[in-house]
């Protein structure tokens, strides 16, 4: 049973557009939701994260919108650039322990 | 300079053999983890260690054994290798066990023939 779900599986946007990646979870005990960015051949890099007490977190061109009641969140990549082309993983944990990952969204930004 | 070092980058093994994956972190963290990423499954938590003590084990098989000789080292020994063990294995660390931010190494890609 997949505890963290992501959609879409892949996404193509034009340079300058906003990419929107979705994530949902099942376990109400999850209280921390990081997004990781992964390039081919590299490890996941922590991009931005939110705690369940907040409903929005911004960092540069990346914004997380969090809806605790609906158990979902989204990552918005504003003004997407070709260098943002990567796979993005949503993850969740409860009490700062094991991270449970979604299956990822592969983003392609076309110039 | 890389803060989390994993060696080797690539590893090829034959079925039934044993391999050790190396991980060292230079972030001054007290907790370390192993995750696995395969084509069939998302990134999957395996183990967590805090001050060289096992805290969580989500790996059903005893063929996977973490080894911690120093606080900043957490190696992974895999015995009786199977083709299904083929995956990229990532080491991660956090300031303390229970700290939220986990940082990942570059991974070791294991192929079992």
Interface residues (C-beta under 8 A of the other chain):
Chain A: X2 X4 X32 X34 X36 X42 X43 X44 X45 X46 X49 X51 X89 X91 X93 X95 X96 X97 X98 X99 X100 X101 X102 X103 X104
Chain B: X4 X33 X35 X42 X43 X44 X45 X48 X55 X56 X58 X90 X94 X97 X98 X99 X100 X101 X102 X103 X104 X105 X106 X107
